[in-house]
Amino acid sequence: MNTKSKAMSEFKFGNAVVVPNSRGQCIKPTHFEEDGTYWLVNNGIWYYWRELWGWCGYIGQVNTAFLASKQPLSQMYV
């Protein structure tokens, strides 16, 4: 069953969350924060999701504090 959420233009396929990028390609987020922000890490580069802009590159420091606030989406569905 496919449903579209109004929250972030996400699509849910079963338990998987898939977010379309600017080219209409669906890229699945890899992490989330307690505030509801979805994150994607691809080849060591971090991106966060914004409704108006899509995936935005993170330019801050990736350190222990940064990583501690992110939970892998795989843990969300356990």
Beta strands, then each sheet from edge to edge (+ up, - down):
strand 1: 2-4
strand 2: 11-13
strand 3: 16-20
strand 4: 26-27
strand 5: 31-32
strand 6: 38-42
strand 7: 45-50
strand 8: 54-57
strand 9: 71-72
sheet 1: 1+ 2- 3+ 4-
sheet 2: 8+ 7- 6+ 5- 9+
end
